[in-house]
Amino acid sequence: MIYLVRHGETTWNQAGRQQGQIYEFDGAAGLADDTDQLRFERRTLRLVPFADANAGSVWITRAGGERRDRPAVTAFARTSLSVLSLGLERTAGRPAPTDIAEFVTDENPDTYCTVNPEDPGLANYLGAPAGQRGDPVWFCVRLRSPATISRVVFRHGAVSITGGWFDTTVGMPHVEVATMPIPTSSNGAFADDSKVTWELAAVLESYPRATATMPPELVNGQLFEVRLSRPLTVHGIRLVGRPGGNHASCGELSAYTW
């Protein structure tokens, strides 16, 4: 929460060129300790205009409405999907016109994205064969810097008769981790999955059994949690499974240090 703008200060580099504005605020900072809660302390906050920031995340809330639980280490991280769809058509019944990958890490249970292995995507444009119904799909989260995690939470997206769940007849959905940096395209926008080594970290054994044509009894946004057998330092995580119906859905994929 922010209380008062103190002043704006222009910074200069050694060559005498203007670098940008820094604004000081009286505010409260949520600090992590050994628990799963934040400890709030009065601090002087120094902020830059959003356009000048090269990395960071922004939370804004009313006084008294601040969250007390520690955010996931994956909050607002970059997300990629097994099928990077080239279609931008409006999806009926959705709160947004497109399946935005970052819905997976926006910490909003009302948003989700879907992956259909049969959708034409960037990989097909580059020469990969077309996907088939029931092919494994994944939702991947890439961290800006490595983090040690002990727990992963998957929150389901919407399920309908056309799809959205995971088919468990061949295997349960599972969590994989990348313990080495994930290469990306030259502009940093896309992960180069051909150069990533993914390791199995956990299986969602609590996920209800389902087939490719019969959805399980699920509530939209239902939460599934797995604790890792030991803490792992990772550069990314992904949830992998075979879609039920036409597609699989994911509302949130989050990793926590505790």
C-alpha positions as CSV (number, residue, x, y, z in Angstrom):
1,M,0.0,0.0,0.0
2,I,1.3,3.5,-0.8
3,Y,0.6,6.5,1.4
4,L,2.2,9.6,0.0
5,V,4.4,10.7,-2.9
6,R,7.4,12.5,-1.4
7,H,9.1,13.8,-4.5
8,G,10.3,12.9,-8.0
9,E,14.0,12.9,-8.6
10,T,15.8,12.9,-12.0
11,T,18.9,10.7,-12.1
12,W,21.9,11.2,-14.4
13,N,24.6,9.0,-15.6
14,Q,28.3,9.7,-15.6
15,A,28.1,11.2,-19.1
16,G,25.6,13.8,-17.9
17,R,22.7,12.3,-19.7
18,Q,19.3,12.0,-18.1
19,Q,18.4,8.4,-17.1
20,G,14.9,8.7,-15.7
21,Q,12.7,9.6,-12.8
22,I,12.9,7.9,-9.4
23,Y,9.9,8.5,-7.0
24,E,10.0,8.1,-3.3
25,F,7.0,7.0,-1.3
26,D,6.1,6.3,2.3
27,G,4.7,2.8,2.2
28,A,4.6,-0.6,3.7
29,A,6.7,-3.5,2.4
30,G,5.7,-7.1,2.9
31,L,8.8,-9.0,4.0
32,A,9.2,-12.8,4.0
33,D,10.4,-14.6,7.0
34,D,10.5,-18.3,8.0
35,T,6.7,-18.7,7.8
36,D,4.3,-18.7,4.9
37,Q,3.1,-15.2,5.8
38,L,4.4,-11.7,5.1
39,R,5.6,-9.3,7.8
40,F,4.7,-5.7,6.9
41,E,7.1,-2.9,7.8
42,R,7.0,0.8,7.1
43,R,9.6,1.6,4.5
44,T,10.6,4.3,2.0
45,L,9.8,2.9,-1.4
46,R,11.8,4.0,-4.5
47,L,9.9,3.5,-7.7
48,V,10.6,4.2,-11.4
49,P,8.1,4.7,-14.2
50,F,6.8,1.4,-15.5
51,A,8.2,2.2,-19.0
52,D,11.7,2.5,-17.5
53,A,11.6,-0.8,-15.6
54,N,13.5,-3.6,-17.2
55,A,12.3,-6.3,-14.8
56,G,9.7,-6.4,-12.0
57,S,6.1,-6.9,-11.0
58,V,3.5,-4.5,-9.7
59,W,0.8,-5.1,-7.1
60,I,-1.7,-2.4,-6.2
61,T,-4.3,-2.8,-3.5
62,R,-6.4,-0.7,-1.2
63,A,-5.2,-0.1,2.4
64,G,-6.3,-3.0,4.5
65,G,-6.7,-5.3,1.5
66,E,-3.1,-6.3,1.2
67,R,-2.4,-10.1,1.0
68,R,-0.7,-11.7,4.0
69,D,0.4,-15.0,2.4
70,R,3.7,-15.1,0.6
71,P,3.3,-15.0,-3.2
72,A,4.5,-18.0,-5.2
73,V,8.0,-17.7,-6.6
74,T,6.3,-18.1,-10.0
75,A,3.9,-15.2,-9.7
76,F,3.8,-13.2,-12.9
77,A,6.6,-15.3,-14.4
78,R,6.8,-15.9,-18.2
79,T,4.7,-18.8,-19.4
80,S,4.9,-20.9,-22.6
81,L,2.6,-23.6,-23.9
82,S,3.3,-26.8,-25.8
83,V,1.3,-25.4,-28.7
84,L,2.0,-21.7,-29.4
85,S,-1.2,-21.0,-31.3
86,L,-1.2,-18.6,-34.2
87,G,-5.0,-18.2,-34.0
88,L,-6.2,-15.0,-32.4
89,E,-9.9,-15.5,-32.8
90,R,-12.3,-14.8,-30.0
91,T,-13.1,-17.8,-27.8
92,A,-16.8,-18.0,-27.0
93,G,-17.8,-17.6,-23.3
94,R,-14.3,-16.5,-22.2
95,P,-13.6,-13.3,-20.2
96,A,-10.8,-12.4,-22.6
97,P,-10.6,-12.6,-26.4
98,T,-7.5,-14.9,-26.5
99,D,-5.9,-17.6,-24.5
100,I,-3.2,-15.6,-22.9
101,A,-0.4,-17.8,-21.6
102,E,0.3,-15.5,-18.6
103,F,-3.1,-16.4,-17.2
104,V,-1.2,-19.4,-15.8
105,T,0.8,-17.2,-13.4
106,D,-1.4,-14.1,-12.9
107,E,-2.7,-15.4,-9.5
108,N,-6.3,-14.8,-10.7
109,P,-8.5,-17.9,-10.3
110,D,-11.0,-16.6,-12.8
111,T,-8.6,-16.6,-15.7
112,Y,-7.2,-19.7,-17.4
113,C,-5.7,-20.8,-20.7
114,T,-6.1,-23.9,-22.8
115,V,-3.9,-26.0,-25.1
116,N,-5.3,-28.1,-28.0
117,P,-2.7,-30.4,-29.6
118,E,-4.5,-30.2,-33.0
119,D,-4.3,-26.4,-33.2
120,P,-1.9,-25.1,-35.9
121,G,1.0,-23.4,-34.2
122,L,4.4,-21.8,-34.6
123,A,6.1,-25.2,-34.6
124,N,4.0,-26.4,-37.5
125,Y,4.8,-23.2,-39.4
126,L,8.5,-24.1,-38.9
127,G,8.0,-27.6,-40.3
128,A,6.9,-29.8,-37.3
129,P,4.1,-32.3,-38.1
130,A,0.6,-31.5,-37.1
131,G,-0.5,-32.6,-33.6
132,Q,-3.0,-35.3,-33.1
133,R,-6.0,-35.5,-30.7
134,G,-4.8,-36.9,-27.3
135,D,-1.1,-35.9,-27.8
136,P,0.6,-34.9,-24.5
137,V,0.4,-31.1,-23.9
138,W,2.1,-28.9,-21.3
139,F,2.0,-25.6,-19.5
140,C,5.4,-24.2,-18.7
141,V,6.6,-21.5,-16.3
142,R,10.0,-19.9,-16.8
143,L,11.7,-18.1,-13.8
144,R,13.8,-15.0,-14.2
145,S,16.3,-16.4,-11.8
146,P,16.6,-19.9,-10.2
147,A,14.6,-20.5,-7.1
148,T,14.4,-23.4,-4.6
149,I,10.9,-24.9,-4.4
150,S,9.3,-27.5,-2.2
151,R,5.7,-27.4,-3.3
152,V,3.7,-27.1,-6.6
153,V,0.1,-26.1,-6.9
154,F,-2.0,-26.6,-10.0
155,R,-5.4,-24.9,-10.2
156,H,-7.7,-26.3,-12.9
157,G,-9.2,-24.3,-15.7
158,A,-12.7,-24.7,-16.9
159,V,-14.1,-28.1,-17.9
160,S,-16.9,-28.7,-20.4
161,I,-18.1,-31.5,-22.6
162,T,-15.7,-30.4,-25.3
163,G,-12.6,-30.7,-23.1
164,G,-10.5,-29.1,-20.4
165,W,-9.5,-32.0,-18.3
166,F,-6.7,-34.6,-18.4
167,D,-7.1,-38.1,-19.7
168,T,-5.5,-40.5,-17.1
169,T,-5.9,-43.8,-18.9
170,V,-2.3,-43.9,-20.0
171,G,-0.8,-41.9,-17.1
172,M,-1.5,-39.2,-14.5
173,P,-0.6,-35.5,-15.2
174,H,2.8,-34.8,-13.7
175,V,5.2,-32.0,-12.8
176,E,8.6,-31.7,-14.5
177,V,11.4,-29.3,-13.6
178,A,14.3,-27.7,-15.4
179,T,17.4,-27.5,-13.2
180,M,19.5,-25.7,-15.8
181,P,18.7,-22.4,-17.5
182,I,16.1,-22.5,-20.2
183,P,17.4,-21.2,-23.6
184,T,15.1,-18.7,-25.3
185,S,14.8,-17.1,-28.7
186,S,17.0,-14.1,-29.4
187,N,14.3,-11.7,-28.2
188,G,13.6,-13.8,-25.0
189,A,10.0,-14.3,-25.9
190,F,10.0,-18.1,-26.6
191,A,11.6,-21.0,-24.9
192,D,13.8,-23.2,-27.0
193,D,12.2,-26.5,-25.8
194,S,14.5,-28.6,-28.0
195,K,17.4,-27.7,-25.8
196,V,15.8,-28.2,-22.4
197,T,16.3,-31.3,-20.2
198,W,13.1,-31.8,-18.1
199,E,13.2,-34.1,-15.0
200,L,10.2,-35.7,-13.4
201,A,9.5,-34.1,-10.0
202,A,6.1,-35.2,-8.9
203,V,2.9,-37.0,-10.1
204,L,-0.6,-35.6,-9.4
205,E,-1.8,-38.8,-7.8
206,S,-4.8,-37.0,-6.4
207,Y,-6.1,-36.1,-9.8
208,P,-9.4,-37.9,-10.5
209,R,-9.4,-40.8,-13.0
210,A,-10.8,-39.9,-16.4
211,T,-10.9,-41.0,-20.0
212,A,-10.4,-39.2,-23.2
213,T,-14.2,-38.8,-23.7
214,M,-15.6,-38.8,-20.1
215,P,-14.7,-35.8,-17.9
216,P,-14.2,-36.4,-14.2
217,E,-16.2,-34.6,-11.5
218,L,-14.2,-31.3,-11.2
219,V,-15.0,-27.8,-10.1
220,N,-13.7,-25.0,-12.3
221,G,-10.6,-23.7,-10.5
222,Q,-10.2,-26.9,-8.4
223,L,-6.8,-27.0,-6.7
224,F,-4.3,-29.9,-6.7
225,E,-1.1,-29.7,-4.6
226,V,2.0,-31.9,-4.6
227,R,5.0,-31.7,-2.2
228,L,8.4,-32.6,-3.7
229,S,10.3,-35.4,-2.1
230,R,13.1,-32.8,-1.5
231,P,13.6,-29.1,-2.2
232,L,14.9,-28.5,-5.8
233,T,16.5,-25.4,-7.2
234,V,14.9,-24.9,-10.6
235,H,14.8,-22.5,-13.6
236,G,11.3,-23.6,-14.6
237,I,8.4,-26.0,-14.0
238,R,5.8,-27.5,-16.3
239,L,2.7,-29.6,-16.0
240,V,2.4,-32.4,-18.5
241,G,-0.6,-34.6,-19.4
242,R,-2.9,-35.9,-22.2
243,P,-5.9,-33.7,-22.8
244,G,-9.4,-35.0,-22.4
245,G,-11.7,-34.0,-25.2
246,N,-10.2,-31.4,-27.5
247,H,-7.9,-29.6,-25.0
248,A,-6.5,-29.3,-21.5
249,S,-6.9,-26.2,-19.3
250,C,-4.9,-24.5,-16.6
251,G,-5.9,-21.7,-14.3
252,E,-2.7,-21.5,-12.3
253,L,0.6,-23.3,-12.0
254,S,2.5,-22.1,-8.9
255,A,5.7,-23.1,-7.1
256,Y,6.5,-22.2,-3.5
257,T,9.6,-22.3,-1.4
258,W,7.9,-23.7,1.7
